[in-house]
Amino acid sequence: MPERDLPLKDYDHLPVGSLTSRIRTLGSDDLKVLLEYERAHANRIQVVSAMQHRLSGLADGAQPSGGDPAAGGAPPAAAAGSQVSEATSGPPVNPPSHGDPTNPAQPR
């Protein structure tokens, strides 16, 4: 089966992390097609395992999730503002001056 006939566009170029989230949008029939293709081509253990687990879930009554299977998994937005405060900052650092005679690591 050519890649262009697969339920996920550009399947061979998708990173594993993206695949595991995108397969949740597929039904059993589409997932079986992908699993057969994966086993015949790259046969990546993590991908095959995720697909088998998802097929098992669908057989137990899980439903495909909503969303676009072609959409990329965007990272969550970062919280606004700095998380640094007096409570989270480290102790003050006061390095000795060059040539301090009490510091054996410094030249004299």
C-alpha positions, 0 to 999 in steps of 0.5 A: 500500500502506498503511503499516499493511501494511508489515513494519516498524511505524511505518515512516514515523516511524523515523529513517534510522539506525534503519531501516538497522539494522532492515532487516537483520532482514528477508528479501528479500520484506519488504525488496522491499515496503519498497523499493517503498513507500520509492520511491513515498513519501519516496524517500530516497536513503540509505534506498533505497541501504541497502535495495538494498545489503542486497538484494544481500547477501541475494542473495549468501547473507547471512541476516537477522540475529536480533533484533526489527525493532520494537526500537529501536537502543539506544545502547551503554552508557557505560563506568563510571568517569571517564576523567580522570586526571593523564595526560589532564588539561590544564595548570593555568590560573592567570589573572592577577588584575584590574588586573595591570600586566603584562597589557595586556588587563586594565584598570589 
